[in-house]
Amino acid sequence: MPVSDRRTFAIISHPDAGKTTLTEKLLLFGGAIHLAGEVKARGAARRARSDWMKIEQQRGISVTSSVMTFERGGITFNLLDTPGHEDFSEDTYRTLTAVDSAVMVIDVAKGIESQTRKLFEVCRLRNVPIITFVNKVDREGRHVFETLDEIADLLALDVCPMTWPVGMGGTFEGIFDLATNRLLLPEGDSREFHGKVVQTSGLDDPQLDAILSAENLARLREDVELARAGYPAFDAEAYRHGDLTPVYFGSALKEFGVDSLIDAIATHAPPPHALPAEPAPVSPDAGQVTGFVFKVQANMDPNHRDRIAFMRLVSGTFKRGMKLTPTGHGKAIAIHSPILFFARERELADEAFPGDIIGIPNHGVLRVGDTLSEKADVRFTGLPNFAPEILRRVVLKDPTKTKQLRKALDDMAEEGVTQVFYPEIGSNWVIGVVGQLQLDVLISRLEAEYKVAAGLEVAPFETARWISAEDPKDLADFVALNRGAMAKDRDDNPVFMAKSNWEVGYVADRYSRVKFAATRER
């Protein structure tokens, strides 16, 4: 299958904007599932297929990145569902290195919220083109122009509305597709979209007068006329360069606008392209098979204590049983059981193409940031670890479980969920995270997956920096003078533990020959 038939994308949003619901409906409309939720539970117990971790089900949030593959109209879609909570922004950042485009979900009542803006900035850094989906238009919300202008002003993007809501909240009567002149109408008591479409010749079509209320129709005609005069027409090149975002309005819950969104991704989103690497970027049409690990997830199936590395295939045609060499190992590994994902469900992949995400079962051999290739002569860049903003000491409730704790912490450090530091002085290991919720997930998973009961206590440090120096003597002198604040990460890299960000700056000024890094690539 040609590379041009692949669309690998992520969904980004602030928590509660409806990202998980939209993910589920994309799978539904893509034919990957036959019932929204597709579980036997009823009511509030019904869960989206992408949220499978125990703590996700308890709290109703996504804290892991799931991969779901489905096909529609000859296009293979690889959907990466990212954590919505800001405490997992590091995991989201790495996921965004593995996609070619993104869908930004915005709540029509709340507009652009803080986490949405942060994730957008990550997309901008990586020139990831964005399609915007304004959700929940069946509820009361802000005027369409207010939402469009906020996107344009806050994100410095040109906006191009591709659909338009007819009314909103209690006056909602459907969605008008500006490109095709189709009117999508609600049906039934629940006022969902079940496929009732009226093809019109345009907004002046007389049949609209018989379908829509006079007030909504007059406003629709006036608003669209203003929009067409005030906003640029869709430009595929500007979109792919990240300068313009096409905007779709809809309701994921009521299934409005989902079809149009899938069609937009198929038509406009870019196929796989060259990705940054050393010694040179790697193009999808390069001969050898290459890819990189952007996520590792343990215990997706607790019955089998499995460990899956998620690899984005960048070039070549991968075939089951191939031998690939991970960076830093020098020893090729045969990949006998590569997996294609549908949330928790999986099937063996006999072959895969650039843009595809495959899972590689392994026992701690592969880690986040690893490059895999046939010739071991390339390394993909841009998958860093970030300096933790919260540090805690781990305290075992049962001292006989020390070995199990060490294994669990190393596993989760390999996944990129947390970082673990081993102080030069003292026996309590220190956990570093970006957000508080990561600590809750850590304790939950220790108990649920490793049967280790542990607690956390405040560490005497607030943040950490990786240190290095051109002259090894300068580094050795610094370590000797600051041993009480020194630790090693799980790769034995020296780490300076600071009581505050101010102390980082103060010490960095005093030791100008030593570099203090807030990020580190493997």
Helices and strands as residue ranges (DSSP letters): G 3-5, E 6-13, H 19-29, G 43-45, H 54-59, E 66-72, E 75-81, G 86-88, H 89-96, E 101-107, H 114-125, E 130-135, H 144-155, E 158-161, E 163-166, G 169-171, E 174-177, E 182-184, E 197-199, H 207-211, H 214-230, H 236-240, E 244-249, H 258-268, E 277-278, E 290-298, E 307-315, E 318-319, E 323-326, E 333-334, E 339-342, E 345-348, E 351-352, E 357-361, E 371-373, E 379-380, E 384-386, E 390-396, G 399-401, H 402-415, E 419-423, E 430-433, H 436-450, E 454-458, E 463-469, H 472-481, G 483-485, E 486-488, E 494-498, H 501-510, E 514-517, E 519-521
